[in-house]
Amino acid sequence: MLLQLLAIIFAAGALFVGLYLLLLEVQYRQRPGNKLEVTVGQWTLKEHSRDRSVLVGEVEIINRTQRLEVMLPEVWAEASLFSGESLAGVTWQARVISHHPDEPARADGYWFAYIVKTRKRTTLEIRLEIQGDRLEALKNAWIRLHYVTYGPQGRVPKVRHFVVPFRYPTPAESTNWRTTPTAEVLPIRTHLLTEGDTVTQMVQRYVTPHAKPGDIVTIGETPIAIMQGRFRHPTDIRPGWVAKRLCYLFLPTSSLATACGLQALVDIVGPGRVLFAFLVGAIAKILRKPGVFYQLAGEQARLIDDVTGTLPPYDQFIVLGPDDPQRVVEQIRAETGIEAAIVDVNDLGAVKILAATANVSEPLLKQALQRNPAGNADEQTPVVLIRPL
């Protein structure tokens, strides 16, 4: 009897300890950890001449946790430049200057460890100074802000990426109208679109000067996603069990054929859905019914572009599909008065319409875009204006 009582007490104690450990694990997974957000900031070209350029960005770092302080012991920046000319002899220096609300920056430029208190923020300046010859040919700068967070999750290095254009084309640079059986189409050149752009401002800048009543503006899905900030560097992705194993089973040309590419999808829809879609899709393929995986895994499975899938420097990133494309086209129509569509077009003649305003004819769009007037190389014409005949 005593042994039975001890066994019951031991089992109850083990169950209590197990439940307590499970509760701790659940609480740990729900806690934000070193949750600092770095904003896209405001960027200004302070100087831009033949031999000297100065680009300045003001960004905020915000502590998004409710009860935790997070420290910033290290911060520094580096850059890559893109130009229409050789960059031989061009040098640059990137400096990070703190503008903390309670502590002045050091005169020697040293970044001293700073505490971002709960639900507080601080500001820093990124100053990129460029020296050399023929700097007027500069097109874009890709700036990486490296910072180390120190807090409940330990010491975690992170990188915030900024792409900043030096040059903005004028509407007069887009004049190459092309004729199709049902419409005139105009590929429109833009600057390299970035997270700092908004879709409607881009349309007003580049499309409105050309548009007439009845025209339709079409925009590629990748530029929309980039303007929404939906791109991730592979160093920020941690492939899990599902992604590491299933990626080998996709065709090499698929954006899901790498662990990071597939993990980007897992992070959106969850590992369970991806695994279920794969198992059912594999059975369907045996029964000669292809494409079931993409139907079950969701729209993002078709839209993810892995590394090398778009223009530099975004060729280094995994670009996701756009978020809520129907809302985007409705916003374009409301703010500019132009009918709009978001499309996915390739050089093989495939035209997929992700979203379109109510008055847009999808057969007309598919015929007008069949030859991919925007191009899939470095044309930098992500927008096509369609004028029905």
URQUIFEN-V770975 format. One record per backbone hydrogen bond with DSSP energy under -0.5 kcal/mol. NH is the residue of the N-H (numbers start at 1). CO is the residue of the C=O. E is the energy in kcal/mol with one decimal. If there is no record, write none. Layout:
NH;CO;E / NH;CO;E
This chain:
5;1;-2.2 / 6;2;-2.6 / 7;3;-2.4 / 8;4;-2.3 / 9;5;-2.5 / 10;6;-2.8 / 11;7;-2.7 / 12;8;-2.6 / 13;9;-2.5 / 14;10;-2.7 / 15;11;-2.5 / 16;12;-2.4 / 17;13;-2.6 / 18;14;-2.6 / 19;15;-2.6 / 20;16;-2.4 / 21;17;-2.7 / 22;18;-2.3 / 23;19;-2.4 / 24;20;-2.4 / 25;21;-2.3 / 26;22;-2.5 / 27;23;-2.6 / 28;24;-2.4 / 29;25;-2.4 / 30;26;-1.4 / 31;27;-0.9 / 31;28;-0.8 / 35;33;-2.0 / 36;34;-1.5 / 37;62;-2.9 / 39;37;-0.6 / 39;60;-2.4 / 42;58;-1.9 / 44;56;-3.0 / 46;44;-1.2 / 46;54;-1.5 / 47;54;-1.5 / 49;52;-2.7 / 53;130;-2.1 / 54;47;-2.1 / 55;128;-2.7 / 56;44;-2.8 / 57;126;-2.6 / 58;42;-2.5 / 59;57;-0.6 / 59;124;-2.3 / 61;122;-2.9 / 62;37;-3.0 / 62;60;-0.5 / 63;120;-2.9 / 64;35;-2.0 / 64;62;-0.8 / 70;116;-1.9 / 71;150;-2.8 / 72;114;-3.3 / 73;71;-0.5 / 73;148;-0.6 / 74;148;-0.6 / 76;146;-2.5 / 78;144;-1.8 / 80;142;-2.1 / 82;140;-2.5 / 84;137;-1.8 / 90;87;-2.1 / 91;131;-2.7 / 93;129;-2.2 / 95;93;-0.5 / 95;127;-2.6 / 97;95;-0.5 / 97;125;-3.0 / 99;123;-2.8 / 100;103;-0.5 / 109;106;-1.3 / 112;110;-0.8 / 114;72;-1.6 / 116;70;-3.0 / 116;114;-0.6 / 117;115;-0.9 / 119;65;-0.7 / 120;117;-2.2 / 122;61;-2.1 / 123;99;-0.6 / 124;59;-2.5 / 125;97;-3.2 / 126;57;-2.7 / 127;95;-2.9 / 127;125;-0.6 / 128;55;-3.2 / 128;126;-0.6 / 129;93;-2.7 / 129;127;-0.6 / 130;53;-3.1 / 130;128;-0.5 / 131;91;-2.9 / 132;51;-1.6 / 135;50;-2.9 / 137;134;-1.5 / 138;135;-1.9 / 139;82;-3.6 / 140;82;-1.4 / 141;164;-2.4 / 142;80;-3.0 / 143;141;-0.6 / 143;162;-3.1 / 144;78;-2.8 / 145;143;-0.6 / 145;160;-3.0 / 146;76;-2.8 / 146;144;-0.8 / 147;158;-2.4 / 148;74;-2.4 / 149;147;-0.5 / 149;156;-2.7 / 150;71;-2.1 / 151;154;-1.8 / 154;151;-2.2 / 156;149;-2.9 / 156;154;-0.7 / 157;155;-0.5 / 158;147;-2.8 / 160;145;-2.4 / 162;143;-2.6 / 164;141;-2.8 / 164;162;-0.5 / 166;139;-3.3 / 167;139;-1.1 / 173;170;-2.0 / 174;171;-1.8 / 175;173;-0.7 / 177;175;-1.9 / 178;185;-3.0 / 180;183;-2.6 / 184;387;-2.7 / 185;178;-2.9 / 186;385;-2.4 / 187;176;-0.6 / 188;383;-3.3 / 189;187;-0.5 / 190;380;-1.8 / 193;191;-0.8 / 197;194;-1.7 / 202;198;-2.1 / 203;199;-2.3 / 204;200;-2.5 / 205;201;-2.1 / 206;202;-2.4 / 207;203;-2.2 / 208;203;-2.1 / 210;207;-2.0 / 211;207;-1.5 / 215;212;-2.2 / 216;386;-2.5 / 217;339;-2.8 / 218;216;-0.5 / 218;384;-2.7 / 219;341;-2.0 / 220;382;-1.8 / 221;343;-1.7 / 224;220;-1.3 / 225;221;-2.1 / 226;222;-2.4 / 227;223;-2.4 / 228;224;-1.5 / 229;226;-1.7 / 230;225;-2.9 / 231;229;-1.2 / 232;318;-2.6 / 234;316;-0.6 / 236;233;-2.4 / 237;234;-1.6 / 239;237;-0.6 / 244;240;-2.4 / 245;241;-1.4 / 246;242;-2.6 / 247;243;-1.5 / 248;245;-0.6 / 249;246;-2.1 / 250;247;-1.3 / 254;251;-2.1 / 257;254;-1.4 / 262;258;-2.6 / 263;259;-2.1 / 264;260;-1.9 / 265;261;-1.0 / 266;262;-2.3 / 267;263;-2.9 / 268;264;-0.7 / 268;265;-0.8 / 269;265;-2.5 / 270;266;-2.5 / 274;270;-1.6 / 275;271;-2.6 / 276;272;-2.5 / 277;273;-2.7 / 278;274;-2.2 / 279;275;-2.4 / 280;276;-2.5 / 281;277;-2.4 / 282;278;-2.5 / 283;279;-1.8 / 284;280;-2.5 / 285;281;-2.3 / 286;282;-1.7 / 287;283;-1.4 / 288;285;-1.8 / 289;284;-2.5 / 292;289;-0.6 / 295;291;-1.4 / 296;292;-2.4 / 297;293;-2.9 / 298;294;-1.0 / 301;298;-1.4 / 302;299;-1.2 / 303;299;-1.0 / 304;300;-1.6 / 305;319;-3.1 / 306;304;-0.6 / 308;315;-2.4 / 309;306;-1.7 / 314;311;-1.2 / 316;313;-1.9 / 317;314;-1.8 / 318;232;-3.0 / 319;305;-2.5 / 319;317;-0.6 / 320;230;-2.3 / 320;318;-0.6 / 324;322;-0.5 / 327;324;-0.6 / 328;324;-1.3 / 329;325;-2.2 / 330;326;-2.0 / 331;327;-2.0 / 332;328;-2.2 / 333;329;-2.3 / 334;330;-2.3 / 335;331;-2.3 / 336;332;-2.1 / 337;332;-0.6 / 337;333;-1.4 / 338;332;-0.6 / 339;215;-1.0 / 341;217;-2.0 / 342;355;-2.4 / 343;219;-2.2 / 344;352;-2.8 / 346;350;-1.6 / 349;346;-1.4 / 352;344;-2.6 / 354;342;-2.1 / 354;352;-0.7 / 355;342;-1.4 / 357;340;-2.2 / 360;357;-1.7 / 362;360;-0.7 / 365;361;-2.1 / 366;362;-2.6 / 367;363;-2.0 / 368;364;-2.6 / 369;365;-2.2 / 370;367;-0.7 / 372;369;-2.3 / 375;372;-1.2 / 381;374;-0.5 / 383;188;-1.0 / 384;218;-2.5 / 385;186;-2.5 / 386;216;-3.3 / 386;384;-0.5 / 387;184;-3.3 / 388;386;-0.6 / 389;182;-2.6
